[in-house]
Amino acid sequence: MKKKLGIYIHIPFCVRKCAYCDFLSAPAGEETRQRYVERLLEEIRGAGNLSSTHRTATVFLGGGTPSLLTGAQMDSILETVDQVFGIPAEAEVTAESNPGTLTEEKLRAYRQAGINRLSMGLQSADNRELQALGRIHTWEQFQENYELVRKTGFSNVNIDLMSALPGQTREGWLSTLKKVTALEPEHISAYSLIIEEGTPFYEKYRVDGPCEKELPGEELDRIMYEDTKAYLHKKGYERYEISNYAKAGYECRHNLSYWERTDYKGFGIGAASLVDGVRYQNATVLESYLKGTFRYESVEPLNEQEILEETMFLGLRKMEGVRLTDRIRSNYGDVIRELTEERLLEQRGERICLTDRGIDVSNYALAKFLLD
Ligand code: SF4
């Protein structure tokens, strides 16, 4: 039987760079975007041999801002994926999008091209917070885009949110949660802001930076995190991964494949793959990619120990945890005992999973599963 395959396609373009963002993305003109799409099609065609051993389960266009692509560009990518790998009717096909880049015509074309799940990068429902983040949209523009998304027939929608923003209060965050859940998206991702080196935010908000005090402190960050869990639960969203919440049956199948370590193949600059126990990392330089001199930055066959470690620290991110096997018992017996005594881990039937307390200190708990 063929193995399941998740297909990831990286679109590294944005209207402009947000002040906190260290993703592989940058503004680029139309001509660059078109050349990039052409190279993508070549890269996808070059991977056709995988289709003899794998079948497509999910496709995910991430970025950057994939919704900068025209309907025709999106169509050519998905058409090529379909020709090379096949996209079954039941496959989940997601595109990330940013408010301010969507039109009714584009959304109709995306639907036509086969996208059946749309992820929208909102981050906050407060215009001052959006402005501070350097986002291109307002809450009102998001609402208009969201209406178009529903009008054009998207019935599986994710909204990305971010807490612990500069100047954000507990009430402000609760107000964002309230406004967003009133729209009833099927899925919500809620992360805390991380101050990444090399970004304008790092200059201002790093530890001992000039504006560090404007960030909510650790205690308020923790309160917002607890509010997120409680509020979304009350509104009918089940947390299925540390930062991801969904209505029943709307968990993101593509992201689950990362945590469950089923095979995935990435296309475009910086994209990662895991195929038959080997990790591949695409090179990140746009200019070389556009010239057609595509290469991997690394190819790393994983040994048994690395596979086991990944199974644990990725699988335990999910609320349902991992299935307890003899190998896990023999390699991690002591760790499991220790974390269970600390009430950070618990056994539920044949599975082990982090407790609420364990999730709160997940960095500490998951690091225990690194064997060296
Ligand atoms: S839209 Fe997303 S990927 Fe683009 S710069 Fe902003 S945060 Fe980064």
Residues whose N, C-alpha, C, O or C-beta is under 5 A from the ligand:
A	BS01	SF4	C14 R16 K17 C18 C21 F23 S25 G63 G64
